[in-house]
Amino acid sequence: MATGAAVQAEAITGRLRFLAILQLGWRNLRRNRRRTWITATTVALAVLLVQVAVSLLLGIEQQSFDNLINYQTAHAKIYADGYFARREELPLDYTLTDLDELQDIVQSVRGVAATTPRLSFSAQISNGVDLYGCVGVGIQVAASDQDVFRIPQAVVDGEYLTLDEEGILMGTGLAELFGVATGDWLTVLTRTKAGAYEALDLPIVGLIGTGNPLIDRNTFLIPLKIAQYMLGLDGAATEVAIRFTANAHDAQTIADIGRAVDGTEQVEVKGWREMEQDFMALVRLKRTGQGVFLVIFIVLAVVGITNTILMASFERTREIGMMMAMGLRGAGIRWLFLTEGALTGFVGGALGSFIALAITAYFATQGINLTAMYGDLDIGYPVKDTIYPAMNGTVIMASWLLTGVLAALASLYPAARASRQVPVEALRHV
């Protein structure tokens, strides 16, 4: 008779396994609502902090990438063969000629929106008292540089360079270092390709604040014609910068450009990620470090579920014994407690995700002012004063599901303990 009851109970459990256990698990959580909500709130806080931190990191990364592309690297650049390996030295021995022909070839490639030549060189600037080494960049003021880069949008004082007019567009950090402003004059000293020294007095026509320390604190821009004249490189440039269309696939477009320019002259094509490989390595390192920290944080929060489920298993010893006496096997008991733990995790995760979404949505439009929080502190990313978190549905869903899974895993020990009860002894428990 007992065997028949056990078989019948097991058959019912088997037939209604998921729905029945889910209903029982939810009912059991509602028995002690205060304890359940305290545990779920702890999980919610962990999920909230994790998702806000990830959204902030994604936003900073995306702004950093946009900053690099818009103000420094473009989507890709073409260099004379051998220049890229020595680019830190800013050599003048590897230059591009026949710029018009090269640009026409590149612009014919599908996915290319615009190109512009630039001439980068090592220089020193002086205000008559101090001398400071920095990087000078000759840019093609007439249209093309503005089509590739977004320098005009970064002008915070004065105005953008005027075609063929002598003047300097200087980073705000560099101007602050010298204590100069728009309208002041500086002396630019450099060496020509032949090794002769050249000096030229130029007025500061504008200041730019890009949020990129390499530009703001160490770079000035002058018209390309003037840079070529100073360096004795008439008609030459050290690079041709390229902007892609919005729907272009970076890797494919770079490969197409490489095939198009192959044979025209000895050149090499580099994408922005390859140009900034050190920065990308730093990004990956920070992602890994933060990922480990955030997973540990969630695990520590979910451990509280172990305590909650363990307490429930002690409190319901007689109930467990009765269910087992009615034919419910150990596997059914385990699944019941695992379900309770998972439900606690999912409820807490959903609550934390909802609050995180609201916070992220608000700051995604309002932004977070870094200057107000940290002053001029360099956070290691080329971002402007205000950062905007980025929402990512995949991250939100993954962290919510991960929380539920970890909560279920955290319930393994209490569930295993409950399933090993001896029915007779459990029924005697007081």
C-alpha positions in Angstrom: 0.0 0.0 0.0 2.8 2.4 0.9 4.6 1.4 -2.3 1.5 2.2 -4.3 1.1 5.6 -2.6 4.7 6.3 -3.3 4.3 5.4 -7.0 1.2 7.5 -7.2 2.9 10.5 -5.6 5.9 10.1 -7.9 3.6 9.9 -10.9 1.8 13.1 -9.9 5.2 14.8 -9.3 6.4 13.5 -12.7 3.4 14.7 -14.5 3.3 18.1 -12.9 6.9 18.4 -12.1 7.7 21.9 -13.3 4.4 23.6 -12.6 3.8 21.9 -9.2 7.3 22.5 -7.9 7.2 26.1 -9.1 3.9 26.8 -7.3 5.1 25.1 -4.1 8.4 27.0 -4.3 6.6 30.4 -4.7 4.2 29.5 -1.9 7.0 28.6 0.5 8.8 31.9 -0.2 5.7 33.8 0.8 5.6 32.0 4.2 8.2 34.3 5.6 7.9 37.3 3.5 10.2 39.5 5.6 13.2 37.1 5.3 12.5 36.5 1.6 12.5 40.3 0.8 15.6 40.9 2.9 17.4 38.3 0.9 16.0 39.4 -2.4 16.9 43.0 -1.6 20.5 42.0 -1.0 20.6 40.3 -4.3 18.9 43.3 -6.0 21.5 45.7 -4.6 24.3 43.5 -6.0 22.6 43.3 -9.4 21.9 47.0 -9.4 25.6 47.9 -8.7 26.8 45.4 -11.2 24.6 46.6 -14.0 25.2 50.3 -13.3 29.0 49.7 -13.2 28.9 47.7 -16.5 26.7 50.4 -18.1 29.1 53.1 -17.0 32.1 51.1 -18.3 30.4 50.5 -21.6 29.6 54.2 -21.9 33.1 55.2 -21.1 34.6 52.8 -23.6 32.2 53.9 -26.4 33.0 57.5 -25.7 36.7 56.7 -25.7 36.5 54.9 -29.0 34.5 57.8 -30.5 37.0 60.3 -29.2 39.9 58.5 -30.7 38.2 58.2 -34.1 36.9 61.7 -34.1 40.0 63.5 -33.0 43.1 61.3 -33.3 43.1 58.2 -35.4 40.0 58.4 -37.8 38.9 54.9 -38.7 42.1 54.1 -40.5 45.3 55.7 -41.8 47.7 55.1 -44.7 51.4 55.5 -43.9 54.5 55.2 -46.0 56.0 51.8 -45.6 58.2 51.7 -42.5 56.7 54.8 -40.8 54.3 52.9 -38.5 57.0 51.0 -36.7 58.8 54.3 -35.9 55.7 56.5 -35.5 56.7 57.4 -31.9 59.8 59.2 -33.3 57.7 61.2 -35.8 60.3 60.6 -38.6 60.2 62.8 -41.7 62.0 60.2 -43.8 58.8 58.2 -44.6 56.3 60.5 -46.3 53.5 60.1 -48.8 53.6 61.8 -52.1 51.0 61.9 -55.0 48.4 62.7 -52.3 45.6 63.5 -54.8 46.0 60.2 -56.7 46.2 58.2 -53.4 43.1 59.9 -52.0 41.2 59.3 -55.3 42.0 55.6 -55.1 41.0 55.3 -51.5 37.8 57.2 -51.9 36.7 54.8 -54.7 36.6 51.9 -52.2 33.2 51.0 -50.9 32.7 52.0 -47.3 35.0 55.0 -47.4 33.3 58.4 -46.7 36.2 60.8 -46.7 40.0 61.1 -46.6 42.5 63.9 -45.6 46.3 64.2 -45.5 48.1 65.2 -42.3 51.7 66.0 -41.6 52.8 65.2 -38.0 56.2 66.4 -36.7 58.2 66.9 -33.6 58.4 70.5 -32.4 59.1 72.8 -29.6 57.0 75.9 -28.7 58.2 78.9 -26.8 56.6 82.0 -25.3 60.0 83.7 -25.0 60.6 82.3 -21.5 59.8 78.6 -21.5 60.4 75.9 -24.1 58.3 72.9 -24.3 58.5 69.8 -26.6 55.2 68.7 -28.2 53.7 67.4 -31.4 52.7 69.6 -34.3 50.1 68.5 -36.9 49.6 70.1 -40.3 46.0 69.7 -41.4 44.2 70.5 -44.6 41.9 73.2 -43.5 39.8 73.4 -46.6 37.0 70.9 -46.0 38.7 67.6 -46.1 40.0 67.5 -42.5 36.6 68.5 -41.2 35.1 65.7 -43.2 37.3 63.1 -41.4 37.8 64.6 -38.0 35.6 66.6 -35.7 38.1 69.2 -34.5 35.8 72.2 -35.2 33.3 70.8 -32.7 36.0 70.8 -30.0 36.9 74.5 -30.3 36.2 76.0 -26.8 37.7 79.4 -27.4 38.5 81.5 -30.4 37.9 80.0 -33.8 38.9 77.2 -36.2 41.9 77.6 -38.5 41.3 79.6 -41.7 42.6 78.5 -45.1 46.2 79.5 -45.7 46.2 81.9 -42.7 49.1 81.6 -40.3 47.9 80.5 -36.9 47.9 77.8 -34.2 45.0 75.8 -32.9 46.2 74.6 -29.5 45.0 72.1 -26.9 43.6 73.6 -23.7 46.1 71.8 -21.5 49.0 73.0 -23.5 47.8 76.6 -23.4 47.3 76.3 -19.6 50.8 75.0 -19.2 52.2 78.1 -20.9 49.6 80.5 -19.4 48.6 81.7 -22.9 45.2 82.4 -24.5 43.6 83.1 -27.8 45.4 86.1 -29.5 48.8 85.5 -27.9 51.8 84.6 -30.0 54.1 81.6 -29.7 57.3 80.6 -31.5 57.3 77.2 -33.1 60.7 75.6 -33.5 61.4 72.4 -35.5 63.9 70.7 -37.8 63.4 70.2 -41.5 63.9 66.9 -43.2 67.4 68.0 -44.2 68.2 68.8 -40.5 68.1 72.5 -40.6 66.4 74.4 -37.8 63.3 76.5 -38.6 61.4 78.9 -36.4 58.1 80.7 -37.0 56.1 83.1 -34.9 52.4 82.2 -35.0 49.3 83.6 -33.2 46.9 81.4 -31.3 43.6 81.5 -33.1 41.7 79.0 -31.0 41.8 76.5 -28.2 40.5 72.9 -28.4 39.3 70.6 -25.6 38.7 67.1 -26.9 39.0 65.2 -23.6 42.0 63.3 -25.1 45.1 64.1 -23.0 47.5 63.4 -26.0 45.8 66.2 -28.0 44.8 68.6 -25.2 48.1 68.6 -23.4 50.6 67.8 -26.1 49.5 68.9 -29.5 48.9 71.9 -31.7 47.5 72.2 -35.2 48.5 74.4 -38.0 47.6 74.6 -41.7 49.2 71.9 -43.8 50.8 74.4 -46.3 52.6 76.1 -43.4 53.8 72.8 -41.9 55.1 71.7 -45.3 56.9 75.0 -45.8 58.5 74.8 -42.3 59.6 71.2 -42.8 60.7 71.5 -46.4 58.2 68.8 -47.5 56.2 70.6 -50.2 53.3 68.4 -51.3 54.0 65.6 -48.8 52.3 64.2 -45.8 53.1 61.6 -43.2 49.6 60.0 -43.3 46.3 60.0 -45.0 43.4 59.6 -42.5 40.2 57.9 -43.6 36.7 58.0 -42.2 34.3 55.1 -43.0 30.6 55.3 -43.7 28.2 54.4 -40.9 27.4 50.9 -42.3 31.0 50.0 -43.2 32.6 46.9 -41.8 36.0 48.0 -40.5 38.0 44.9 -41.1 36.5 44.3 -44.6 37.0 48.0 -45.6 40.6 48.1 -44.4 41.3 44.9 -46.4 39.7 46.5 -49.5 41.7 49.6 -49.1 44.9 47.6 -48.8 44.1 45.8 -52.1 43.2 49.1 -53.8 46.5 50.8 -52.9 48.7 47.8 -53.5 51.2 48.6 -56.1 50.6 52.4 -56.2 53.5 53.1 -53.9 55.0 51.4 -50.8 52.3 52.1 -48.2 50.7 50.3 -45.3 47.1 50.6 -44.0 46.3 50.5 -40.3 43.0 50.4 -38.6 42.3 52.5 -35.5 42.4 49.5 -33.2 45.8 48.5 -34.4 47.1 52.1 -34.0 45.8 52.1 -30.5 46.7 48.5 -29.6 48.2 49.6 -26.2 45.0 51.4 -25.3 42.9 48.4 -26.4 45.1 46.1 -24.3 44.4 48.4 -21.3 40.6 48.3 -22.1 40.7 44.5 -22.1 42.7 44.4 -18.8 40.2 46.7 -17.1 37.3 44.7 -18.5 38.8 41.5 -17.0 39.5 43.1 -13.7 36.1 44.6 -13.3 34.4 41.4 -14.5 36.1 39.4 -11.9 35.3 41.9 -9.2 31.6 42.1 -10.2 31.2 38.3 -10.4 32.7 38.0 -6.9 30.3 40.7 -5.7 27.3 38.9 -7.0 28.5 35.6 -5.6 28.9 37.1 -2.1 25.4 38.6 -2.3 23.9 35.3 -3.5 25.6 33.4 -0.6 22.9 35.0 1.5 20.4 32.8 -0.3 22.2 29.7 1.1 21.5 30.9 4.6 17.9 31.6 3.8 17.2 28.2 2.2 19.2 26.4 5.0 17.1 28.1 7.6 13.9 27.1 5.7 15.1 23.4 5.5 15.5 23.3 9.3 12.2 25.0 10.0 10.3 22.6 7.6 11.9 19.3 8.8 8.6 17.7 9.8 7.0 19.0 6.5 9.8 17.4 4.5 9.4 14.1 6.4 5.6 14.1 5.7 6.2 14.8 1.9 8.7 12.0 1.8 6.4 9.7 3.7 3.7 10.4 1.1 6.1 9.2 -1.6 8.0 12.3 -2.7 11.6 11.2 -3.4 14.8 13.0 -2.5 15.1 14.4 -6.1 11.8 16.1 -5.7 12.8 17.7 -2.4 16.1 18.9 -3.9 14.3 20.4 -6.9 11.8 22.2 -4.5 14.6 23.9 -2.6 16.6 24.7 -5.7 13.5 26.3 -7.2 13.0 28.4 -4.1 16.6 29.6 -4.3 16.4 30.4 -8.0 13.1 32.2 -7.5 14.7 34.4 -4.8 17.5 35.2 -7.2 15.3 35.9 -10.1 13.0 38.2 -8.1 16.0 40.1 -6.6 17.6 40.2 -10.0 14.5 41.6 -11.6 14.2 44.3 -9.0 17.8 45.3 -9.3 17.6 45.3 -13.1 14.6 47.5 -13.1 16.2 50.1 -10.8 19.4 49.9 -12.8 17.6 50.5 -16.0 15.9 53.6 -14.6 19.2 55.0 -13.3 21.1 54.3 -16.5 18.3 55.8 -18.6 18.4 59.0 -16.6 22.2 59.4 -16.7 22.3 58.3 -20.4 20.6 61.6 -21.2 21.8 63.8 -18.3 25.4 62.6 -18.1 27.7 62.4 -15.2 30.0 65.4 -14.8 33.5 64.1 -14.1 35.0 67.5 -13.5 32.6 68.2 -10.6 33.5 64.8 -9.1 37.2 64.5 -9.7 38.4 67.8 -11.1 41.2 67.3 -13.7 42.0 63.8 -12.6 42.9 61.5 -15.5 40.8 58.4 -15.3 42.8 56.6 -18.0 40.2 57.0 -20.8 40.1 59.8 -23.4 36.7 61.2 -22.5 35.4 64.7 -22.0 34.1 66.3 -18.9 30.8 64.4 -19.0 30.3 60.7 -19.5 27.1 58.9 -20.5 26.4 55.3 -19.4 25.3 53.0 -22.2 22.4 50.5 -21.9 23.0 47.0 -23.2 20.1 44.6 -23.2 22.3 41.5 -23.5 24.3 42.5 -20.4 21.1 43.1 -18.4 19.5 39.8 -19.4 22.8 37.9 -18.9 23.3 39.3 -15.4 19.7 38.6 -14.5 19.9 35.0 -15.7 23.3 34.6 -14.1 21.9 35.7 -10.7 19.1 33.1 -10.9 21.6 30.3 -11.8 24.0 31.3 -9.0 21.1 31.5 -6.6 20.1 28.0 -7.5 23.7 26.8 -7.1 23.8 28.5 -3.7 20.9 26.4 -2.7 22.6 23.1 -3.5 23.8 22.4 0.0 20.5 23.2 1.8 18.6 21.2 -0.9 21.0 18.2 -0.5 20.7 18.3 3.3 16.9 18.4 3.1 16.7 15.5 0.6 18.8 13.2 2.9 16.2 13.4 5.7 14.9 10.1 7.1 11.1 10.3 7.0 10.5 8.7 10.4 13.1 10.9 12.2 11.9 14.0 10.4 8.4 13.4 11.5 9.6 13.2 15.1 11.4 16.5 14.8 10.1 19.3 17.1 
